[in-house]
Amino acid sequence: MPLANTISVLVVDDQLTMRALIRNALQQIGFKDIREAPDGEEALKQLL
């Protein structure tokens, strides 16, 4: 099983466009479980 299928990724950036670019790049290399947050506070909420 490829490593990208077993890893969860949380993309944190205040710019929506940047998050979308990173998400697309990760999807292209096989990542499936990708979450997004606009800031550190929201990222921590998603992790807890």
C-alpha positions in Angstrom: 0.0 0.0 0.0 1.5 3.4 -0.9 2.4 5.6 2.0 0.1 8.4 0.7 -2.9 6.2 1.3 -2.1 5.8 5.0 -1.2 9.4 6.0 -3.6 12.1 7.0 -2.6 15.7 6.0 -3.7 19.0 7.6 -2.9 22.0 5.4 -2.8 25.2 7.4 -2.6 28.5 5.6 -4.5 31.8 5.8 -4.8 32.1 2.1 -7.6 30.0 0.5 -5.8 30.0 -2.9 -2.6 28.6 -1.3 -4.5 25.9 0.5 -6.2 24.9 -2.7 -2.9 24.7 -4.6 -1.3 22.5 -1.9 -4.4 20.3 -1.7 -4.3 19.8 -5.5 -0.6 19.0 -5.4 -1.1 16.4 -2.6 -4.1 14.8 -4.4 -2.0 14.5 -7.6 0.6 12.5 -5.8 -1.9 10.2 -4.2 -3.0 11.7 -0.8 -6.6 11.2 -0.1 -7.2 12.2 3.5 -6.5 16.0 3.3 -8.0 18.5 5.7 -7.7 22.3 5.7 -7.6 25.1 8.2 -7.2 28.8 7.8 -5.1 29.3 11.0 -3.5 27.6 13.9 -6.5 27.8 16.2 -8.7 26.1 13.7 -6.0 23.5 13.0 -5.8 22.6 16.7 -9.6 22.3 16.9 -9.5 19.8 14.1 -6.8 17.8 15.8 -8.6 17.6 19.1 
